[in-house]
């Protein structure tokens, strides 16, 4: 976990085969109230668990490749 707040979760996942990274995935996830159609804070019980993980991961080194932009060029 790279970061989190009341409404967002920023994660980075590495998929490895035989100890070598074969794929990575970086995502920003938003907590959304579907009835209101907008972001909103997650429930306190969820945030308590989420923030405990965030805090435990805070001292880990940032994975190589975070923050890279990818995209498809215009045709």
mmCIF file of the N, C-alpha and C atoms, coordinates in Angstrom:
data_MODEL
# 
_entry.id   MODEL 
# 
loop_
_atom_site.group_PDB 
_atom_site.id 
_atom_site.type_symbol 
_atom_site.label_atom_id 
_atom_site.label_alt_id 
_atom_site.label_comp_id 
_atom_site.label_asym_id 
_atom_site.label_entity_id 
_atom_site.label_seq_id 
_atom_site.pdbx_PDB_ins_code 
_atom_site.Cartn_x 
_atom_site.Cartn_y 
_atom_site.Cartn_z 
_atom_site.occupancy 
_atom_site.B_iso_or_equiv 
_atom_site.pdbx_formal_charge 
_atom_site.auth_seq_id 
_atom_site.auth_comp_id 
_atom_site.auth_asym_id 
_atom_site.auth_atom_id 
_atom_site.pdbx_PDB_model_num 
ATOM 1   N N  . UNK A 1 1  ? 0.847   -1.162  0.000   1.00 0.00 ? 1  UNK A N  1 
ATOM 2   C CA . UNK A 1 1  ? 0.000   0.000   0.000   1.00 0.00 ? 1  UNK A CA 1 
ATOM 3   C C  . UNK A 1 1  ? 0.903   1.238   0.000   1.00 0.00 ? 1  UNK A C  1 
ATOM 4   N N  . UNK A 1 2  ? 0.668   2.120   -0.962  1.00 0.00 ? 2  UNK A N  1 
ATOM 5   C CA . UNK A 1 2  ? 1.469   3.333   -1.058  1.00 0.00 ? 2  UNK A CA 1 
ATOM 6   C C  . UNK A 1 2  ? 0.881   4.474   -0.242  1.00 0.00 ? 2  UNK A C  1 
ATOM 7   N N  . UNK A 1 3  ? -0.424  4.473   -0.060  1.00 0.00 ? 3  UNK A N  1 
ATOM 8   C CA . UNK A 1 3  ? -1.049  5.539   0.707   1.00 0.00 ? 3  UNK A CA 1 
ATOM 9   C C  . UNK A 1 3  ? -2.545  5.316   0.818   1.00 0.00 ? 3  UNK A C  1 
ATOM 10  N N  . UNK A 1 4  ? -3.160  6.067   1.726   1.00 0.00 ? 4  UNK A N  1 
ATOM 11  C CA . UNK A 1 4  ? -4.606  5.973   1.918   1.00 0.00 ? 4  UNK A CA 1 
ATOM 12  C C  . UNK A 1 4  ? -5.083  7.184   2.698   1.00 0.00 ? 4  UNK A C  1 
ATOM 13  N N  . UNK A 1 5  ? -6.301  7.594   2.406   1.00 0.00 ? 5  UNK A N  1 
ATOM 14  C CA . UNK A 1 5  ? -6.977  8.597   3.224   1.00 0.00 ? 5  UNK A CA 1 
ATOM 15  C C  . UNK A 1 5  ? -8.436  8.167   3.344   1.00 0.00 ? 5  UNK A C  1 
ATOM 16  N N  . UNK A 1 6  ? -9.307  9.041   3.792   1.00 0.00 ? 6  UNK A N  1 
ATOM 17  C CA . UNK A 1 6  ? -10.704 8.660   4.031   1.00 0.00 ? 6  UNK A CA 1 
ATOM 18  C C  . UNK A 1 6  ? -11.415 8.127   2.794   1.00 0.00 ? 6  UNK A C  1 
ATOM 19  N N  . UNK A 1 7  ? -11.009 8.613   1.601   1.00 0.00 ? 7  UNK A N  1 
ATOM 20  C CA . UNK A 1 7  ? -11.716 8.268   0.372   1.00 0.00 ? 7  UNK A CA 1 
ATOM 21  C C  . UNK A 1 7  ? -10.883 7.487   -0.649  1.00 0.00 ? 7  UNK A C  1 
ATOM 22  N N  . UNK A 1 8  ? -9.553  7.449   -0.481  1.00 0.00 ? 8  UNK A N  1 
ATOM 23  C CA . UNK A 1 8  ? -8.688  6.869   -1.507  1.00 0.00 ? 8  UNK A CA 1 
ATOM 24  C C  . UNK A 1 8  ? -7.748  5.814   -0.953  1.00 0.00 ? 8  UNK A C  1 
ATOM 25  N N  . UNK A 1 9  ? -7.441  4.853   -1.820  1.00 0.00 ? 9  UNK A N  1 
ATOM 26  C CA . UNK A 1 9  ? -6.480  3.799   -1.514  1.00 0.00 ? 9  UNK A CA 1 
ATOM 27  C C  . UNK A 1 9  ? -5.539  3.707   -2.705  1.00 0.00 ? 9  UNK A C  1 
ATOM 28  N N  . UNK A 1 10 ? -4.241  3.888   -2.482  1.00 0.00 ? 10 UNK A N  1 
ATOM 29  C CA . UNK A 1 10 ? -3.229  3.850   -3.535  1.00 0.00 ? 10 UNK A CA 1 
ATOM 30  C C  . UNK A 1 10 ? -2.393  2.600   -3.321  1.00 0.00 ? 10 UNK A C  1 
ATOM 31  N N  . UNK A 1 11 ? -2.461  1.674   -4.283  1.00 0.00 ? 11 UNK A N  1 
ATOM 32  C CA . UNK A 1 11 ? -1.771  0.394   -4.128  1.00 0.00 ? 11 UNK A CA 1 
ATOM 33  C C  . UNK A 1 11 ? -0.842  0.117   -5.306  1.00 0.00 ? 11 UNK A C  1 
ATOM 34  N N  . UNK A 1 12 ? 0.153   -0.721  -5.059  1.00 0.00 ? 12 UNK A N  1 
ATOM 35  C CA . UNK A 1 12 ? 1.088   -1.181  -6.085  1.00 0.00 ? 12 UNK A CA 1 
ATOM 36  C C  . UNK A 1 12 ? 1.255   -2.679  -5.885  1.00 0.00 ? 12 UNK A C  1 
ATOM 37  N N  . UNK A 1 13 ? 1.039   -3.455  -6.936  1.00 0.00 ? 13 UNK A N  1 
ATOM 38  C CA . UNK A 1 13 ? 1.105   -4.911  -6.874  1.00 0.00 ? 13 UNK A CA 1 
ATOM 39  C C  . UNK A 1 13 ? 2.166   -5.404  -7.838  1.00 0.00 ? 13 UNK A C  1 
ATOM 40  N N  . UNK A 1 14 ? 2.994   -6.332  -7.381  1.00 0.00 ? 14 UNK A N  1 
ATOM 41  C CA . UNK A 1 14 ? 3.977   -6.978  -8.248  1.00 0.00 ? 14 UNK A CA 1 
ATOM 42  C C  . UNK A 1 14 ? 3.618   -8.454  -8.356  1.00 0.00 ? 14 UNK A C  1 
ATOM 43  N N  . UNK A 1 15 ? 3.581   -8.942  -9.587  1.00 0.00 ? 15 UNK A N  1 
ATOM 44  C CA . UNK A 1 15 ? 3.351   -10.364 -9.835  1.00 0.00 ? 15 UNK A CA 1 
ATOM 45  C C  . UNK A 1 15 ? 4.695   -10.953 -10.229 1.00 0.00 ? 15 UNK A C  1 
ATOM 46  N N  . UNK A 1 16 ? 5.094   -12.005 -9.528  1.00 0.00 ? 16 UNK A N  1 
ATOM 47  C CA . UNK A 1 16 ? 6.418   -12.592 -9.754  1.00 0.00 ? 16 UNK A CA 1 
ATOM 48  C C  . UNK A 1 16 ? 6.298   -14.060 -10.145 1.00 0.00 ? 16 UNK A C  1 
ATOM 49  N N  . UNK A 1 17 ? 7.269   -14.479 -10.936 1.00 0.00 ? 17 UNK A N  1 
ATOM 50  C CA . UNK A 1 17 ? 7.404   -15.895 -11.303 1.00 0.00 ? 17 UNK A CA 1 
ATOM 51  C C  . UNK A 1 17 ? 8.842   -16.280 -11.014 1.00 0.00 ? 17 UNK A C  1 
ATOM 52  N N  . UNK A 1 18 ? 9.024   -17.292 -10.199 1.00 0.00 ? 18 UNK A N  1 
ATOM 53  C CA . UNK A 1 18 ? 10.365  -17.755 -9.816  1.00 0.00 ? 18 UNK A CA 1 
ATOM 54  C C  . UNK A 1 18 ? 11.224  -16.616 -9.273  1.00 0.00 ? 18 UNK A C  1 
ATOM 55  N N  . UNK A 1 19 ? 10.598  -15.708 -8.518  1.00 0.00 ? 19 UNK A N  1 
ATOM 56  C CA . UNK A 1 19 ? 11.316  -14.612 -7.887  1.00 0.00 ? 19 UNK A CA 1 
ATOM 57  C C  . UNK A 1 19 ? 11.556  -13.400 -8.767  1.00 0.00 ? 19 UNK A C  1 
ATOM 58  N N  . UNK A 1 20 ? 11.185  -13.473 -10.041 1.00 0.00 ? 20 UNK A N  1 
ATOM 59  C CA . UNK A 1 20 ? 11.369  -12.345 -10.954 1.00 0.00 ? 20 UNK A CA 1 
ATOM 60  C C  . UNK A 1 20 ? 10.029  -11.671 -11.233 1.00 0.00 ? 20 UNK A C  1 
ATOM 61  N N  . UNK A 1 21 ? 10.017  -10.338 -11.178 1.00 0.00 ? 21 UNK A N  1 
ATOM 62  C CA . UNK A 1 21 ? 8.792   -9.591  -11.479 1.00 0.00 ? 21 UNK A CA 1 
ATOM 63  C C  . UNK A 1 21 ? 8.440   -9.766  -12.951 1.00 0.00 ? 21 UNK A C  1 
ATOM 64  N N  . UNK A 1 22 ? 7.212   -10.167 -13.215 1.00 0.00 ? 22 UNK A N  1 
ATOM 65  C CA . UNK A 1 22 ? 6.741   -10.318 -14.594 1.00 0.00 ? 22 UNK A CA 1 
ATOM 66  C C  . UNK A 1 22 ? 5.663   -9.297  -14.933 1.00 0.00 ? 22 UNK A C  1 
ATOM 67  N N  . UNK A 1 23 ? 5.090   -8.663  -13.920 1.00 0.00 ? 23 UNK A N  1 
ATOM 68  C CA . UNK A 1 23 ? 4.067   -7.645  -14.155 1.00 0.00 ? 23 UNK A CA 1 
ATOM 69  C C  . UNK A 1 23 ? 3.912   -6.800  -12.905 1.00 0.00 ? 23 UNK A C  1 
ATOM 70  N N  . UNK A 1 24 ? 3.524   -5.554  -13.105 1.00 0.00 ? 24 UNK A N  1 
ATOM 71  C CA . UNK A 1 24 ? 3.208   -4.675  -11.983 1.00 0.00 ? 24 UNK A CA 1 
ATOM 72  C C  . UNK A 1 24 ? 1.897   -3.966  -12.275 1.00 0.00 ? 24 UNK A C  1 
ATOM 73  N N  . UNK A 1 25 ? 1.262   -3.499  -11.222 1.00 0.00 ? 25 UNK A N  1 
ATOM 74  C CA . UNK A 1 25 ? -0.013  -2.808  -11.332 1.00 0.00 ? 25 UNK A CA 1 
ATOM 75  C C  . UNK A 1 25 ? -0.064  -1.746  -10.254 1.00 0.00 ? 25 UNK A C  1 
ATOM 76  N N  . UNK A 1 26 ? -0.335  -0.522  -10.647 1.00 0.00 ? 26 UNK A N  1 
ATOM 77  C CA . UNK A 1 26 ? -0.514  0.571   -9.698  1.00 0.00 ? 26 UNK A CA 1 
ATOM 78  C C  . UNK A 1 26 ? -1.930  1.103   -9.876  1.00 0.00 ? 26 UNK A C  1 
ATOM 79  N N  . UNK A 1 27 ? -2.660  1.228   -8.779  1.00 0.00 ? 27 UNK A N  1 
ATOM 80  C CA . UNK A 1 27 ? -4.049  1.691   -8.849  1.00 0.00 ? 27 UNK A CA 1 
ATOM 81  C C  . UNK A 1 27 ? -4.353  2.695   -7.754  1.00 0.00 ? 27 UNK A C  1 
ATOM 82  N N  . UNK A 1 28 ? -5.230  3.624   -8.086  1.00 0.00 ? 28 UNK A N  1 
ATOM 83  C CA . UNK A 1 28 ? -5.828  4.537   -7.116  1.00 0.00 ? 28 UNK A CA 1 
ATOM 84  C C  . UNK A 1 28 ? -7.305  4.151   -7.068  1.00 0.00 ? 28 UNK A C  1 
ATOM 85  N N  . UNK A 1 29 ? -7.734  3.659   -5.922  1.00 0.00 ? 29 UNK A N  1 
ATOM 86  C CA . UNK A 1 29 ? -9.116  3.226   -5.740  1.00 0.00 ? 29 UNK A CA 1 
ATOM 87  C C  . UNK A 1 29 ? -9.874  4.291   -4.952  1.00 0.00 ? 29 UNK A C  1 
ATOM 88  N N  . UNK A 1 30 ? -11.106 4.561   -5.358  1.00 0.00 ? 30 UNK A N  1 
ATOM 89  C CA . UNK A 1 30 ? -11.934 5.563   -4.694  1.00 0.00 ? 30 UNK A CA 1 
ATOM 90  C C  . UNK A 1 30 ? -13.134 4.899   -4.043  1.00 0.00 ? 30 UNK A C  1 
ATOM 91  N N  . UNK A 1 31 ? -13.493 5.363   -2.851  1.00 0.00 ? 31 UNK A N  1 
ATOM 92  C CA . UNK A 1 31 ? -14.692 4.890   -2.174  1.00 0.00 ? 31 UNK A CA 1 
ATOM 93  C C  . UNK A 1 31 ? -15.848 5.773   -2.646  1.00 0.00 ? 31 UNK A C  1 
ATOM 94  N N  . UNK A 1 32 ? -16.862 5.154   -3.243  1.00 0.00 ? 32 UNK A N  1 
ATOM 95  C CA . UNK A 1 32 ? -17.945 5.902   -3.882  1.00 0.00 ? 32 UNK A CA 1 
ATOM 96  C C  . UNK A 1 32 ? -19.292 5.542   -3.275  1.00 0.00 ? 32 UNK A C  1 
ATOM 97  N N  . UNK A 1 33 ? -20.081 6.557   -3.002  1.00 0.00 ? 33 UNK A N  1 
ATOM 98  C CA . UNK A 1 33 ? -21.484 6.388   -2.619  1.00 0.00 ? 33 UNK A CA 1 
ATOM 99  C C  . UNK A 1 33 ? -22.267 6.299   -3.922  1.00 0.00 ? 33 UNK A C  1 
ATOM 100 N N  . UNK A 1 34 ? -22.714 5.112   -4.270  1.00 0.00 ? 34 UNK A N  1 
ATOM 101 C CA . UNK A 1 34 ? -23.383 4.906   -5.551  1.00 0.00 ? 34 UNK A CA 1 
ATOM 102 C C  . UNK A 1 34 ? -24.700 5.661   -5.645  1.00 0.00 ? 34 UNK A C  1 
ATOM 103 N N  . UNK A 1 35 ? -25.405 5.840   -4.528  1.00 0.00 ? 35 UNK A N  1 
ATOM 104 C CA . UNK A 1 35 ? -26.677 6.574   -4.552  1.00 0.00 ? 35 UNK A CA 1 
ATOM 105 C C  . UNK A 1 35 ? -26.435 8.055   -4.831  1.00 0.00 ? 35 UNK A C  1 
ATOM 106 N N  . UNK A 1 36 ? -25.382 8.608   -4.246  1.00 0.00 ? 36 UNK A N  1 
ATOM 107 C CA . UNK A 1 36 ? -25.080 10.028  -4.431  1.00 0.00 ? 36 UNK A CA 1 
ATOM 108 C C  . UNK A 1 36 ? -24.260 10.275  -5.697  1.00 0.00 ? 36 UNK A C  1 
ATOM 109 N N  . UNK A 1 37 ? -23.606 9.236   -6.195  1.00 0.00 ? 37 UNK A N  1 
ATOM 110 C CA . UNK A 1 37 ? -22.809 9.369   -7.396  1.00 0.00 ? 37 UNK A CA 1 
ATOM 111 C C  . UNK A 1 37 ? -21.523 10.156  -7.198  1.00 0.00 ? 37 UNK A C  1 
ATOM 112 N N  . UNK A 1 38 ? -20.951 10.081  -5.985  1.00 0.00 ? 38 UNK A N  1 
ATOM 113 C CA . UNK A 1 38 ? -19.700 10.800  -5.724  1.00 0.00 ? 38 UNK A CA 1 
ATOM 114 C C  . UNK A 1 38 ? -18.913 10.085  -4.635  1.00 0.00 ? 38 UNK A C  1 
ATOM 115 N N  . UNK A 1 39 ? -17.648 10.491  -4.501  1.00 0.00 ? 39 UNK A N  1 
ATOM 116 C CA . UNK A 1 39 ? -16.821 9.882   -3.468  1.00 0.00 ? 39 UNK A CA 1 
ATOM 117 C C  . UNK A 1 39 ? -17.288 10.315  -2.091  1.00 0.00 ? 39 UNK A C  1 
ATOM 118 N N  . UNK A 1 40 ? -17.001 9.448   -1.127  1.00 0.00 ? 40 UNK A N  1 
ATOM 119 C CA . UNK A 1 40 ? -17.351 9.738   0.265   1.00 0.00 ? 40 UNK A CA 1 
ATOM 120 C C  . UNK A 1 40 ? -16.403 8.954   1.167   1.00 0.00 ? 40 UNK A C  1 
ATOM 121 N N  . UNK A 1 41 ? -16.284 9.349   2.425   1.00 0.00 ? 41 UNK A N  1 
ATOM 122 C CA . UNK A 1 41 ? -15.418 8.601   3.341   1.00 0.00 ? 41 UNK A CA 1 
ATOM 123 C C  . UNK A 1 41 ? -15.944 7.175   3.576   1.00 0.00 ? 41 UNK A C  1 
ATOM 124 N N  . UNK A 1 42 ? -15.021 6.248   3.719   1.00 0.00 ? 42 UNK A N  1 
ATOM 125 C CA . UNK A 1 42 ? -15.386 4.874   4.068   1.00 0.00 ? 42 UNK A CA 1 
ATOM 126 C C  . UNK A 1 42 ? -15.818 4.836   5.529   1.00 0.00 ? 42 UNK A C  1 
ATOM 127 N N  . UNK A 1 43 ? -16.430 3.750   5.919   1.00 0.00 ? 43 UNK A N  1 
ATOM 128 C CA . UNK A 1 43 ? -16.894 3.569   7.301   1.00 0.00 ? 43 UNK A CA 1 
ATOM 129 C C  . UNK A 1 43 ? -15.708 3.578   8.265   1.00 0.00 ? 43 UNK A C  1 
ATOM 130 N N  . UNK A 1 44 ? -15.889 4.107   9.468   1.00 0.00 ? 44 UNK A N  1 
ATOM 131 C CA . UNK A 1 44 ? -14.792 4.163   10.448  1.00 0.00 ? 44 UNK A CA 1 
ATOM 132 C C  . UNK A 1 44 ? -14.130 2.813   10.720  1.00 0.00 ? 44 UNK A C  1 
ATOM 133 N N  . UNK A 1 45 ? -14.895 1.743   10.786  1.00 0.00 ? 45 UNK A N  1 
ATOM 134 C CA . UNK A 1 45 ? -14.309 0.420   11.048  1.00 0.00 ? 45 UNK A CA 1 
ATOM 135 C C  . UNK A 1 45 ? -13.384 -0.003  9.902   1.00 0.00 ? 45 UNK A C  1 
ATOM 136 N N  . UNK A 1 46 ? -13.754 0.321   8.674   1.00 0.00 ? 46 UNK A N  1 
ATOM 137 C CA . UNK A 1 46 ? -12.918 0.013   7.514   1.00 0.00 ? 46 UNK A CA 1 
ATOM 138 C C  . UNK A 1 46 ? -11.656 0.868   7.550   1.00 0.00 ? 46 UNK A C  1 
ATOM 139 N N  . UNK A 1 47 ? -11.821 2.152   7.836   1.00 0.00 ? 47 UNK A N  1 
ATOM 140 C CA . UNK A 1 47 ? -10.674 3.061   7.875   1.00 0.00 ? 47 UNK A CA 1 
ATOM 141 C C  . UNK A 1 47 ? -9.672  2.668   8.954   1.00 0.00 ? 47 UNK A C  1 
ATOM 142 N N  . UNK A 1 48 ? -10.155 2.215   10.100  1.00 0.00 ? 48 UNK A N  1 
ATOM 143 C CA . UNK A 1 48 ? -9.255  1.785   11.173  1.00 0.00 ? 48 UNK A CA 1 
ATOM 144 C C  . UNK A 1 48 ? -8.315  0.677   10.675  1.00 0.00 ? 48 UNK A C  1 
ATOM 145 N N  . UNK A 1 49 ? -8.876  -0.309  10.003  1.00 0.00 ? 49 UNK A N  1 
ATOM 146 C CA . UNK A 1 49 ? -8.066  -1.418  9.489   1.00 0.00 ? 49 UNK A CA 1 
ATOM 147 C C  . UNK A 1 49 ? -7.164  -0.958  8.349   1.00 0.00 ? 49 UNK A C  1 
ATOM 148 N N  . UNK A 1 50 ? -7.691  -0.135  7.473   1.00 0.00 ? 50 UNK A N  1 
ATOM 149 C CA . UNK A 1 50 ? -6.937  0.376   6.338   1.00 0.00 ? 50 UNK A CA 1 
ATOM 150 C C  . UNK A 1 50 ? -5.750  1.220   6.792   1.00 0.00 ? 50 UNK A C  1 
ATOM 151 N N  . UNK A 1 51 ? -5.976  2.108   7.738   1.00 0.00 ? 51 UNK A N  1 
ATOM 152 C CA . UNK A 1 51 ? -4.908  2.982   8.218   1.00 0.00 ? 51 UNK A CA 1 
ATOM 153 C C  . UNK A 1 51 ? -3.834  2.210   8.972   1.00 0.00 ? 51 UNK A C  1 
ATOM 154 N N  . UNK A 1 52 ? -4.215  1.113   9.624   1.00 0.00 ? 52 UNK A N  1 
ATOM 155 C CA . UNK A 1 52 ? -3.213  0.273   10.298  1.00 0.00 ? 52 UNK A CA 1 
ATOM 156 C C  . UNK A 1 52 ? -2.262  -0.340  9.271   1.00 0.00 ? 52 UNK A C  1 
ATOM 157 N N  . UNK A 1 53 ? -2.800  -0.781  8.149   1.00 0.00 ? 53 UNK A N  1 
ATOM 158 C CA . UNK A 1 53 ? -1.959  -1.330  7.081   1.00 0.00 ? 53 UNK A CA 1 
ATOM 159 C C  . UNK A 1 53 ? -1.109  -0.219  6.465   1.00 0.00 ? 53 UNK A C  1 
ATOM 160 N N  . UNK A 1 54 ? -1.726  0.927   6.187   1.00 0.00 ? 54 UNK A N  1 
ATOM 161 C CA . UNK A 1 54 ? -0.991  2.072   5.624   1.00 0.00 ? 54 UNK A CA 1 
ATOM 162 C C  . UNK A 1 54 ? 0.199   2.434   6.508   1.00 0.00 ? 54 UNK A C  1 
ATOM 163 N N  . UNK A 1 55 ? -0.034  2.517   7.802   1.00 0.00 ? 55 UNK A N  1 
ATOM 164 C CA . UNK A 1 55 ? 1.028   2.897   8.733   1.00 0.00 ? 55 UNK A CA 1 
ATOM 165 C C  . UNK A 1 55 ? 2.131   1.837   8.795   1.00 0.00 ? 55 UNK A C  1 
ATOM 166 N N  . UNK A 1 56 ? 1.743   0.561   8.718   1.00 0.00 ? 56 UNK A N  1 
ATOM 167 C CA . UNK A 1 56 ? 2.735   -0.520  8.732   1.00 0.00 ? 56 UNK A CA 1 
ATOM 168 C C  . UNK A 1 56 ? 3.593   -0.497  7.467   1.00 0.00 ? 56 UNK A C  1 
ATOM 169 N N  . UNK A 1 57 ? 3.028   -0.060  6.356   1.00 0.00 ? 57 UNK A N  1 
ATOM 170 C CA . UNK A 1 57 ? 3.754   -0.024  5.085   1.00 0.00 ? 57 UNK A CA 1 
ATOM 171 C C  . UNK A 1 57 ? 4.538   1.266   4.886   1.00 0.00 ? 57 UNK A C  1 
ATOM 172 N N  . UNK A 1 58 ? 4.331   2.259   5.727   1.00 0.00 ? 58 UNK A N  1 
ATOM 173 C CA . UNK A 1 58 ? 4.944   3.582   5.536   1.00 0.00 ? 58 UNK A CA 1 
ATOM 174 C C  . UNK A 1 58 ? 6.472   3.534   5.519   1.00 0.00 ? 58 UNK A C  1 
ATOM 175 N N  . UNK A 1 59 ? 7.070   2.626   6.257   1.00 0.00 ? 59 UNK A N  1 
ATOM 176 C CA . UNK A 1 59 ? 8.535   2.573   6.325   1.00 0.00 ? 59 UNK A CA 1 
ATOM 177 C C  . UNK A 1 59 ? 9.146   1.689   5.236   1.00 0.00 ? 59 UNK A C  1 
ATOM 178 N N  . UNK A 1 60 ? 8.322   1.021   4.440   1.00 0.00 ? 60 UNK A N  1 
ATOM 179 C CA . UNK A 1 60 ? 8.853   0.173   3.368   1.00 0.00 ? 60 UNK A CA 1 
ATOM 180 C C  . UNK A 1 60 ? 9.364   1.038   2.223   1.00 0.00 ? 60 UNK A C  1 
ATOM 181 N N  . UNK A 1 61 ? 10.370  0.566   1.494   1.00 0.00 ? 61 UNK A N  1 
ATOM 182 C CA . UNK A 1 61 ? 10.838  1.342   0.340   1.00 0.00 ? 61 UNK A CA 1 
ATOM 183 C C  . UNK A 1 61 ? 9.770   1.388   -0.750  1.00 0.00 ? 61 UNK A C  1 
ATOM 184 N N  . UNK A 1 62 ? 9.713   2.512   -1.446  1.00 0.00 ? 62 UNK A N  1 
ATOM 185 C CA . UNK A 1 62 ? 8.742   2.659   -2.535  1.00 0.00 ? 62 UNK A CA 1 
ATOM 186 C C  . UNK A 1 62 ? 9.182   1.765   -3.703  1.00 0.00 ? 62 UNK A C  1 
ATOM 187 N N  . UNK A 1 63 ? 8.273   0.957   -4.250  1.00 0.00 ? 63 UNK A N  1 
ATOM 188 C CA . UNK A 1 63 ? 8.657   0.060   -5.345  1.00 0.00 ? 63 UNK A CA 1 
ATOM 189 C C  . UNK A 1 63 ? 9.131   0.833   -6.575  1.00 0.00 ? 63 UNK A C  1 
ATOM 190 N N  . UNK A 1 64 ? 10.115  0.260   -7.275  1.00 0.00 ? 64 UNK A N  1 
ATOM 191 C CA . UNK A 1 64 ? 10.561  0.861   -8.531  1.00 0.00 ? 64 UNK A CA 1 
ATOM 192 C C  . UNK A 1 64 ? 9.396   0.839   -9.512  1.00 0.00 ? 64 UNK A C  1 
ATOM 193 N N  . UNK A 1 65 ? 9.247   1.880   -10.258 1.00 0.00 ? 65 UNK A N  1 
ATOM 194 C CA . UNK A 1 65 ? 8.179   1.928   -11.260 1.00 0.00 ? 65 UNK A CA 1 
ATOM 195 C C  . UNK A 1 65 ? 6.919   2.618   -10.801 1.00 0.00 ? 65 UNK A C  1 
ATOM 196 N N  . UNK A 1 66 ? 6.830   3.030   -9.555  1.00 0.00 ? 66 UNK A N  1 
ATOM 197 C CA . UNK A 1 66 ? 5.619   3.729   -9.127  1.00 0.00 ? 66 UNK A CA 1 
ATOM 198 C C  . UNK A 1 66 ? 5.571   5.109   -9.766  1.00 0.00 ? 66 UNK A C  1 
ATOM 199 N N  . UNK A 1 67 ? 4.358   5.536   -10.063 1.00 0.00 ? 67 UNK A N  1 
ATOM 200 C CA . UNK A 1 67 ? 4.155   6.865   -10.619 1.00 0.00 ? 67 UNK A CA 1 
ATOM 201 C C  . UNK A 1 67 ? 4.409   6.989   -12.104 1.00 0.00 ? 67 UNK A C  1 
ATOM 202 N N  . UNK A 1 68 ? 4.723   5.892   -12.773 1.00 0.00 ? 68 UNK A N  1 
ATOM 203 C CA . UNK A 1 68 ? 4.940   5.939   -14.225 1.00 0.00 ? 68 UNK A CA 1 
ATOM 204 C C  . UNK A 1 68 ? 3.616   6.115   -14.934 1.00 0.00 ? 68 UNK A C  1 
ATOM 205 N N  . UNK A 1 69 ? 3.629   6.851   -16.009 1.00 0.00 ? 69 UNK A N  1 
ATOM 206 C CA . UNK A 1 69 ? 2.428   7.041   -16.813 1.00 0.00 ? 69 UNK A CA 1 
ATOM 207 C C  . UNK A 1 69 ? 2.533   6.168   -18.053 1.00 0.00 ? 69 UNK A C  1 
ATOM 208 N N  . UNK A 1 70 ? 1.461   5.476   -18.362 1.00 0.00 ? 70 UNK A N  1 
ATOM 209 C CA . UNK A 1 70 ? 1.405   4.726   -19.615 1.00 0.00 ? 70 UNK A CA 1 
ATOM 210 C C  . UNK A 1 70 ? 0.163   5.157   -20.358 1.00 0.00 ? 70 UNK A C  1 
ATOM 211 N N  . UNK A 1 71 ? 0.164   4.981   -21.605 1.00 0.00 ? 71 UNK A N  1 
ATOM 212 C CA . UNK A 1 71 ? -1.011  5.342   -22.385 1.00 0.00 ? 71 UNK A CA 1 
ATOM 213 C C  . UNK A 1 71 ? -0.829  4.950   -23.837 1.00 0.00 ? 71 UNK A C  1 
ATOM 214 N N  . UNK A 1 72 ? -1.915  5.006   -24.532 1.00 0.00 ? 72 UNK A N  1 
ATOM 215 C CA . UNK A 1 72 ? -1.896  4.684   -25.938 1.00 0.00 ? 72 UNK A CA 1 
ATOM 216 C C  . UNK A 1 72 ? -1.886  5.997   -26.711 1.00 0.00 ? 72 UNK A C  1 
ATOM 217 N N  . UNK A 1 73 ? -0.995  6.111   -27.656 1.00 0.00 ? 73 UNK A N  1 
ATOM 218 C CA . UNK A 1 73 ? -0.917  7.321   -28.468 1.00 0.00 ? 73 UNK A CA 1 
ATOM 219 C C  . UNK A 1 73 ? -2.165  7.514   -29.315 1.00 0.00 ? 73 UNK A C  1 
ATOM 220 N N  . UNK A 1 74 ? -2.381  8.741   -29.736 1.00 0.00 ? 74 UNK A N  1 
ATOM 221 C CA . UNK A 1 74 ? -3.539  9.025   -30.579 1.00 0.00 ? 74 UNK A CA 1 
ATOM 222 C C  . UNK A 1 74 ? -3.311  8.450   -31.970 1.00 0.00 ? 74 UNK A C  1 
ATOM 223 N N  . UNK A 1 75 ? -4.366  7.926   -32.558 1.00 0.00 ? 75 UNK A N  1 
ATOM 224 C CA . UNK A 1 75 ? -4.271  7.350   -33.898 1.00 0.00 ? 75 UNK A CA 1 
ATOM 225 C C  . UNK A 1 75 ? -4.445  8.405   -34.957 1.00 0.00 ? 75 UNK A C  1 
# 
